[in-house]
């Protein structure tokens, strides 16, 4: 039997898979706290600068009772850029982590990469809490981001590969939803724990719990199968079946598929195949831009939460909670034949761009219900939906042998958006509407470009490169394959 038939015997989403997926999904709370750390830890309170009587130096007095890296290391005026820099270093770490850990997990396995990354993220998280100066703090944020970027991908892929394909949309959506809940919980945690070092320590301690609980997780049976480790894949599937209460003693995977996994193309499958394979090349270019735009708009709006009027803790929680309605919407639309993955993602991206466009016509200090903050929250809702679909959609567009590599490259471009996001608000110096103009253009352009991708709803998941059938490709992909075939024939002559 093939993998999908095997999951029918094992149980597509049995008791054991529910427990394993729940653990991986809850890990997103820890990861969300790390991603949003700078919003509260790097918050800049109101201050005034008083000149000294005897010298030319100036004395900074903070008028708010806030404990952050800004107040501890006086990161104001000429030193203020260091706050945004620390945030960007985290996203730079995410970028490198995606590039390194994605392909690595395709080669050595999901489980060892996930556990190693989570362990070191916790270690570097405590370095952040104990940092004696800004330089150590900034370096630790880079290293935390490096680990966070790696395990984020692997964690998401494991939630997909532990279950049957019919549950991929649900597990992927739960992952993104829990990340949003993590943002809201971090806002609440920051409200009760004001000293920044204590806040970092408490937020990081949840990672210790998740690491200890994750030690017994099995390797992905899909990865084992695609690497030709058929017997090990059968052992994992039988173990899952036993824990689900199903009998699977006669479970045998097709040796044909195992042979396919060992052929020449799949042995060298990885990042290089994303460039060499004509279908994967087009998909990767489009997806890289979509992920970049999603990240820029998502983090640009979220990281600006502390700059809007009102309590910064309430604002952070709101920017997390506003995402929650997006996920039921995703589950509804992406499973409808008239919407699917492609049209839903394109529509949500264009709606996010529209919300950001409307902010340019609203006065900043208006007290009506329709104001800049409410429109920004609508934009966050829409881009959250698009971002969630992008994760699910991308995992379906890539075959198993290059799935983590594909997600890694897409996430790499996503982190470029994250690196730029902390600096976009500073464009207000040029014009007050400039940040939202950037978000608007990014959303619209990514939404239109995503229409070049094929629909994956109700199509079987490809396991190997050979299974990328042109019948599932859109016109441009078919032309790319045709052009590649003609070029090979010409070179052969």
N, C-alpha and C positions, 0 to 999 in steps of 0.2 A: 504494500500500500504506500501511497505518497503521504506527505506530511499532513495535508489537510484531512485526509481520511483517518490518519493516526489520531489527530486531535478530536475527531468525532468519537473514536473509541475511548480515548483518555478522558474526554470532557473538555469542551472548548473554554469553559470558564467555571471549573469546578471549585470545590471548597479550598483545595490547596492553592490554586491559582489566585483565588480571591484574597487569601492571606498574603501571598507573595506580592501581588500587585498593590495591595493596601500599604504594605511596608514601603515599597518603592515610591508610591504616590505621596505618602506622608513625608518622605525625605525632601520633597519639594518645599515644605515649610522651612526647613533648615536652609535650603539653597536660596529661598526668597529673602530670608533675613540677611544673608551675606550680600545679596545683590542690592538690597535697599539700605545697607548699613550707612552709607555716606549721607543719605537724606537727613538722618537725625544726628549722627556722630559728627558730621561736617556742617551742621547748621550754624549760620552766622546771626547772632543776636544784635539788637540795636546797640550802637556804641557812639561815643563822642571822643574826639581827639582834642586834648588840652595841651597847649604849648607850655614847656617848663620855663620858669622864671630866669634861671641862671644859664641854661644851655640852649642850644638850638634843637635839642631832641624834643619829641612829643610823647605825651602820656595818653594811652588809650584806656578809656573807662567804659565798661559794658553796663548798659542800663537795664538789661534783662538778666534774670537769674537762670542762666543756661550754662551747663557744663558740656563742652565739646572740644574737639581738637583746635577749633578756632580760638576759644578762650584760653586754652592751656598753652598754646604755642604762638598766640597773637598773630593769626593768619588773616590780617586785614590790610587794606590799602595795597602796597606793592607786593605783599605776601599772599594776597587773597587767591591768586591763581593756583596755589598749591592745593586748595580744596578740590577744585575741578580736576586738577592733575591726578590726585589720588583716586578719584572716581574713574577717570579714564584709564589709569594703570590697571584697575580691576578688570575693565573690559578688554584691555590689551592682553591681559592674562587669559581671559576667556577665549580670545582669538587664537592664541598659541595653543591653548589646551584643546580646542576643537580640531586644529590641524594635526596635533600630535596624537591625541588619545583616540580620535575617530578611526583612522586607519590602523592604529595599534590594536584596538579591540577587534577589528576584523581579522587580524593575524594571530594574536595570542589568546583571544577569547574575551567575552564580555565581563565575566565574573572577576578575574584577577585585576583587570583594569579598574573596574568599579570600586572594589574594596581598597586597592592601593590608593586611588585618588581620594576617596572619602577619608581614609586615615590621615593622609598628609594635609588635607584641607582643614581638618580639626586641629592638627598640630600648628599650622600656620595661623589659624584663627586665634589661638591663644597667644601667639606672638604679637598679633595686632593689639590684643587687650593689654599686653605688658610692654608695649613699645616705649622705650625711654625717650625717643625723639621722633621728629617728623620723618626723617630718612628711613628709619627702621619700620615705621608705620606704613609708609608708601611702598616699601619693598615687600612687606608682608601682604599688602592688598594685591600686589601683582601676583604673588605666589598663590594666594587664596583663589584669585581669579583663574589662574592656570589649572588648578585642581577642579574648581567648580565647573569650568567649561568642559573638561573631560568627562566627569561623572554625570553631568547633566544629560549629555548625549546618550551615554551608555544606559543610564537609568531609564530614559524614555524608550530606548530600543528594547530593553528587557521587558518593560510593561507590554510591548507589542508581541514580542517573540515567545512569551510564556503562554499566550492564549491563541485561540483560533482567530482567523482573519476577520470573521464577522464581528468580533469584539474590539478590533483595533481602534475604530473611531471613538468608542466609549472610553477605553483605557487612556488613549491619548488626550481626550477631553478632560478626564479626571485629573491627569497630570497637570495640565494648564490651570484648571480650576483650583487645585490645591496650592499652586504657586500664588494665585491671587489671594487666597485665604491667608497664606503666609505673610503677604505684604500687610494685610489688615492686622494680623496678630502682632507683627513687628511694631506697627503704630501704637497698639495698645500696650505692648511691652515697654516701649519708649516712654509712654505716659507715666507708668508706675516706677520705672527705673531711670532716673534722670542722669546720674553720673555716667559718662560715656564708657569708661572702662568696665564698669559693672554691667552695663547694657551689652557690650560686646561679649563678655564672659558668659553671661546667662544665655544669650542667643546662640553662642557657639557650643554650649554644653549639650544641646539637643543632638548635635552631630555624633557625640560619643554614644548615645543611646541607639541611634540608627545604625551606627557601624557595628555594634555588638549584636544587634538583631539581624543584620544582613550577612553575618559570617556563614550561616547555614544555607544560603540561597544556592540553588544549583546553576550549572552553566546553561546557556540557552540551547535547547534542543535543535532549533533551526540552524544556529551557527555550527553546531557539531555535525549536523547532517550535511550542510553545504561544504564543510571542510573534508568530507569523506569519512568522518568518525562515526560510521553508522551504528556500531554496537553501543558506543557511549550514548548516542542520541536515543537509542531504544531503551537503554537503562534509565535515562532521565524521564522519558515518557512513561515507562512502567512505574517508576517511583511516583510520578504525578497521579497516574491512574489509581495506584494503591491508596494514596492519601485522599483521593476523591471518592474512594469507595467503589471503584469500577475494576472489573477484571480485564487485564490486558496481557495475559501470559502468552497469547498467540500473536502479539503485535510484532510484525516484521516490516521493515521499511524496504522499499524497492531498491535493489542493488544497482539498477540502471541510473537512478538519480545520484547515487553515491559515486558511480563512475563518472558521471557528468561533472560532479564537483571536483574531480581530480584532473580534468582536462587542462590543456595548456592555457586557454584564455582565463579560466577561473583561478588557476594557480597564481597568475600574475594580476588578478583583479585587484584593484585598489584605486588610489587617486589617479594614476596614469590612465586607467580605463575611462575615467570621466572626461578626459581630453581626447582619447583615441577613438572611442566608440561614437559614431555619428549621432545616434539618438540621445545617448547620455550627455554628449557635449552641449546640444541645444537645450536640453532640460536643465542642465547645471547652470548655464549662463542666465537663463530666465529666473530660476529659483534663487540664485545668488542675489540678484537685484531685488526680488520680492522680499527675501529675508532681511536684506539691508534696510529697505524702506520700513518694514514692520518694526524693526529694532529701533531705528531712528525716531519714529513717531511714538512708539510705545514708551521707551525710556525717556525720550525728550519731554513727554507730558508727565510721566511719573516722577522724574527727578525734579521737575519744577513744582511739585506739590508743596514743598516747604516755602516757596516764594510767594504763593497766593495768600490772600487775606484770611485771617482766622487762625485757629490753633493748628500748628504744624502737625501735631499728633493726629488730630481729627482728619486733616487733609490727607495724610498718608493712608489712614484707614479707609477713607472714602475712595481714594484712587485704587485701592485694592478691591474693595467691595463692589465697586461699579462694574468690575469685570464679570462678576458672577452671573448676571443675566445673559452674558454673551455665550456661555457654554451650552445651556439648553437650546438657544437659538442655533448654534452650530450643529448640534446633534439632530435637530429637526431638519434643517435645510440640506445638510450634506448627504442625507440618506434619501432625499426625494429625487426621483429621476429627472424632474424638470429643473432642478437646481444643481445637485451634485457638488463635488468638491471644487471644481474649477470656477463655475459661475458664482458660487457662494463666496469664495475667497476674493474674486475680483470685485463683487458688489460691496462687500464689507470694506475693502480698501478704498473704493471710491466714496463710500459714505463717510469714512474717517476723514478723507480729504475735504469733503463738503462741509463737515462740521468745523474743521480748522479754517476753511474759507469764510464761513459765516462770522467767525470771531472778528474779522477785519472790519465788519460793518456795525459792531456793537461798541458803544463807549465803554472805556475801562471801568469807570467808577459807578456805573449804573447799578441801582439796587433792585431792579426788576428780576423776575424769575429767569428771564432769558438774558443771561450775562456771559461774560467771557469764561468764567469758571464752569458754569453748567455746560456750555458748548465744548469746552475742553474735556469734561467728563464724558460727554457723548462721543467725542473723538476717541477717547481712551476705550470706551466700550466697544466701538466698532473695530478699532485696530487690534484689540484683544481677541475678538472673534476671528479676524483674519490671521493673526499670529497662530492661534490654536489650529486652524485649518491647515496652515502652512506646515506645521509639524506632522499632522496625520497624512496630509497629501504627499509630502516629500517622502515619507517612509514607504508609501505605496508606489511611488514613481521609480524607486530604485530597487533592483533585485537584491536578495539577501546577501550575496557575496560582496556587494559594494555599498550596502545600505548605510553602515556607519561611516564609511569614507564619504559618501554623498552628503549625509547629514553633517559631517564634520566640515566639509568645504562650504556648504550653505551657512552653517553656523559661524564660520570664519568671517564671511561677508556680513553676517548679522552683527558680529562684534565690532566691525568697523563702524556700523551705525551707532552701537553703544558707546564707542570711544568718542565719537563726534557729539553725541547727545548732550553731555554736560556743558559743552561750549556753545550750543545753539542759543540758549537764553541770552547770552552776551551780545547777540546780534541786535538786541533791542536798542543798542547804542546807535545803530544806523537808522532804524525806524521801529516803532513799537510793534508793528504787525509783522516784522521780518521773520521771527521764529515760526509763527503760524503759516506764513507763506511757504517756508521750507517744508513744513509738515504737509501742507496742502498739495504741493507739487509732487512730493514723494509718494503720497497715497494714490493720487490719480494715475501717475505714470506706472506705478507697480501694478495697479489694478488692470490697466489696459494691456500691459505686457503679459500678464499671467494668462490671458485668453489664448496665448499660443500653445499652452500645455494641453495634453490629452486628458480626458476624463477617466477616472479610475474606479468609479462606483460600479459595483457588481462585476468587476473583472478580477480574474485570479491573480494572486500575488506572484510575481516572478521570483524564482529562486536562483537562477543562473543567468548569465549573459545571453545564452542562446534562446531563452524564453521571452526575450524582449521582442515580441511579435510586432511586425509593422501594422498588423490589423488594429492594434490598439493605439497607433500613433496618429497624430494630426497631420495635416497636409505638409507642413514644413519639415516634420520629422521624416515623412516618407520620401520627400525630395532629397533630404540629407543622405538617407540610406542609398537612394538611387544614384546620387552623385558619387558617393563613396565606392559603389560597385563599379561604376563606369571608370573611375580613376584607377581601380585595381586592375580592370581588364586592360586598360591602356598601358599601364606600367608592365603588365605581363607580356604584352606584345613587344 
